[in-house]
């Protein structure tokens, strides 16, 4: 094959990928084709199919490719600094889009937007972090912040700290989240006890805990969706009746 024929074939393949995206979005793309198309943006004159295949072979999934660090990406043959920068840039744009979409909505008709955002922002972290999302009386998001960074296995936060910060922000309701970097999303007994106590402390201060989400490399856990927050609220009402 001559160099000209090779170039024509390569450009024809890229054109077909772009036309496929414009017509169908990503619905009919394989993960390999998505990575390949990303790589072509920074490599206009080189075949990126093999590099995309090697990236997926190394990292396992499209998501892991997007979340890989720059050094790890550039260890893949034919993925240079410009390619790696493009991949990381796209990942950060996605994270910002999900955050903005979450903030623009009245958040707690469903926790799906929250979980989408947290999965992108927390899933690849190597240390535990604890985050609060502050809501007004009609569940619009006022602000969010990470209030603590811990080790790979724990992050020290008390219900009193959470509520104190919520009161200072003028929040009526809150959502909280933390991650399990090295394990499953299933809550520990300590996680359950802390969430139960937070529901109780919030109730005493006329606040409401809407959600506690746990994010892990292999999934997430929602205290709200699993009915645990409702259960703790029921326990609180029983306690209040006895007082």
N, C-alpha and C positions, 0 to 999 in steps of 0.2 A: 504494500500500500504506500503510495507516495505521501509526502508530507502534506500536500494540498488536499488530497483525498481524506487524509486523517483529520485535518482541520475542518473540512466541510462536514464530515460525519459527526465530529464532536459538537460543532455549532448547531447542526440539525437536531442532535439529541437534546441539547440544552433548550433549543427553541420549543421542542415538543413538550419538555417538562414545564416550561413557562406557560405555554398555551393550555396544558392540562390543568395547571393551577388556576389560571384565569377563568377557565370554564367550570371547574368542579371544586375549587378550594383545595383543601388537603384531604378530602374524604376518600379519594381514590389513590392516594400516595402511600407507598410503603415507607417505613421509617428510614430505610436506606436512601430512598429517593429524596426524602425531606433533607437529610444530612447532606446529600450530594448537591442539592439545589442551594443550600446555605453556603457550601464551600465554593460553589461557582461564583458567588458574588464577589469574593476576594481573589479568585484565581481565574481570570478571563481567558487564559490561553492554555489550560491544561485539563486533561481528563480527571475528574474528581470521583469517579465511580469506585475505584479501588480504595481510595482514602476513606470514603464514606463507609465502605464495607468493613475496613479495618477498625474504624472508630466504633462501630456497633459491636464488632467481635470483641473489642477490648473492654468496652463499658457496659455492654449487655442490652441497654435500652436507649431510646431516643432521649428520654428524660435524663438518664445518667450522662449522656453526651453533653446535654445542655448545662448540667450542673457540675461537670468536671472542671478542675482548675486549669489555668493557662498552661502550666508546665506539663501537666499530664496530657493535654490535648496536643501540644507540639512534639510530644514523643512519638506520635503516630506519623508514619512515613507520609510525606507530601502534605502534611498539615503544618503550615507555617504560622508565624505570629499574627499575620493579618487575618488568616482563617480563624484562628483561636479567638482573636479579638471580636470578630463578627459573631461568632457563636455566643460568646459571653454577653455581647451587647444585646442580641436578640432575647436572651434569657432575662436580662434586666428590664428590657422594655415590656416583656410579658408580665413580669412581677409588678411593674408600675401600673400597667393597664388593669390588672386584677385588683390592685389596691384602690385605684381610682374608681373602678366600677363598684366595688364594695362600699366605698365611702359615699358615692352619689345616690345609693339606694337607701330606702328605709330598711335597715339591715336585717331585722330579725323576723321577717315573715318566713324566711328560710335561712338555714345556716350554710347553704351550699356555696354561696359566694365567699363567705368567710373561710370555709375549708379549702376552696380552690386557692385563695390567696395564701393561706398559711402553708399549704403544701408546697407552694413555690418558694416562699420566703424562709421556711424553717427546715424543710426536709433534709437538706444537704449540710446543715450546720454540724460541727464536730463537738460543740459544747451545748449544754442545756441553757436555754434562755426562757424567761418568763415575760409574757406580753399581756398588756391590758388594752382593750378597746372600750372607749368611753362612749356612752349613748345618752341622748337626751330623753325627754319623757315620751316621745313618740318613736323612739328607737332609731333616730338618725344618728350617724356616727359623728361625734364631736372631734375626737382625736384618738390616737393610739400611741403606745410607747412600750419599749422593752424596759422593764424596771429592774431586772436582775440577770446576770450572766454567771453560770456556775461551772461545774466540771462536766466531764463526759457522762456522769451518772446522776447528778443532782443539782438543783438550784434552790438556794434558801430564800423562801418567801413566806410571809405569814398573812393570814386573812386580815389582820389588823392593818398591815401595810397597804394591802390592796384597797381596803375601804377608805383609809386615810387619803390616799391619792385620788380616789374617785370623788370624795367630798371636795377636795381642793379644786378639782377640775369642774365642779358643778354638774356632775353626771347624775342622772336619775337611774340608769341601768348600766350594767357592764357585761362584757364578755372577757374571758381570760383564756390564755393558751400557753402551753409549753411543749417542748419536744423531748423525745427519747432518742438521742443520736445513735446509740448502739444496740437498741432492742426493739421490741414490739410496741405497738400503740396502746395495748391493753393497760388500764390504770393499775398502779400498785395500791395496796391497802392505804399507804400514806397519801397517795393522790386522792383516794376516795374520802379519807378523813379530812384532808385539807379543804376539799370542795364542799363537803357537808358543813364544816365550820364556817366557810366563807358565805354559804347560803344563810346560815344563822346570823352571822355578824351583819351581813347586808340587810337582812330583815329587821334587825334591831335599829338600823340607821335609815329605814325607809328607802333602801335601795333594792334592786333586784338583780341577781346573777342570772343572765340569760343563757350563757353557754360556757362550758369549759371544754376546750378541744386539746387533744394530745396528738402530736404529729410525729411519725416515725418513718424510717426508710421504707418500710413495707406497708404503709397505710396510715390511717388516722382513727381516732376514737372521739365520739361526741357524747358528752354527758347528757346533753339535752335530748338527742335522738334516742339514746338508750333508756330514757325515762328516769335517770338518776336524780336530776335536778328537781323534777316534779316530786319524786319520792322524798327528797330532803326537805322540800317545802312543806310537804304533808307532815313530816316529823316536827318541823318548826311550829306549825299551827297547833299540833297536839301539846307541845311544850307550853306555848303561849296561853292555851286554855287553862292550864293547870296553875298558871301564875296569878 
